[in-house]
Amino acid sequence: MHRQVSFRISTVCALTGLGRTTVYSAIKAGDLIARKYGRCTVVLEHDLNDFLGNLPSATAPTLNTVKRAWSRVRSTSGIRRNANPPKTADEAS
């Protein structure tokens, strides 16, 4: 049995959970390398792995990040100043 070494865009979307527009945007930005054969666009397995490996890590927001975001929401939405910001996961437990 042989291993698949390239994927069409629809397969890249299915494998990564990213949408077509996001995948094509990454290609256009040069973050994801794609190759063309006639009208067929393919992404090589190692290029997809490199792209995914170069994405930033997802981390939980810090308390300061939540407070800054809450401050922006409060200032633009008319929420009263002494309203408490939502609790972070660390504070809730």
N, C-alpha and C positions, 0 to 999 in steps of 0.2 A: 504494500500500500504506500502511496506517495503522500508527501506533506505539501499542503498548499503554501506557496511562497509569495503570492500576490493576491490582492483583494480588490474587487470593484468598489466604488464609492458606497453603494447600498450595503455591501458586506461590512465595510469599515464602520458605517453608521450602526449596524446591528451589533457588531463586536464591542464598540466603545460606548454606545448609548448616546452619542452625539448626533445632532441633526445634520441634514445635508448642507444647509446653509453654513453651519459652523465648520464643517469639514472643508467646504470649498473656500471659506474665509481663511482657514489655517493654511490651505494650499496657496492662496493668493498672497498671503503675508510671508510665505516662505518658511513657515513653521513646520509644515508637513510636506514632504517631497512626494510628488505624484509623477507618473510617467504616462505617456500617451502611445497607443498603438492604433493608428487609424482614428476612429471615433471613440475608442474605448480608453477610459482613464483607469489606471490601476495604481495601487500603493503597495510597495514591497513590504514584506513582513518586518524586516529589520528597520525600515523607515518609519513604520507605524510604531514599533517598539521604542525607537529613539524619540519620536514625537511625544508619546505618552510618558516616557521617562523624564523628559525635560519640562513637563508641566509642574507648576508649583504645588507644594503640599497643601492639602486642605487642613486648616487648623481651627480649633474652636476660637471664637472671638474672646479677647481679653475684656476685663471689666472696663478699662479705659476706652476701648473701641466701642463698647455698648453705650457708655455714657456720652461719648462724642456723637454717636449716631442719634441717640435720644435727644440730645441738645439741639441737633439740626432739625429733627422732626418737630420738636416742641416750638422752635422759633418760627417755623414756616406754617404750622397748622393752627396756631392760636391756643394750644393747650396751656393751661395755667402753669406758672413757673414752679410752684411747689409740688407739682405732680411727681410721683415716684417713677423712675425708669423701670422697665421690665427687668425681672431678675435673670441673671445668667444661670447656666446649669450648675455652676459651683455654689451659688448663693441659694438656689432652690433646694438643694439637698442638705 
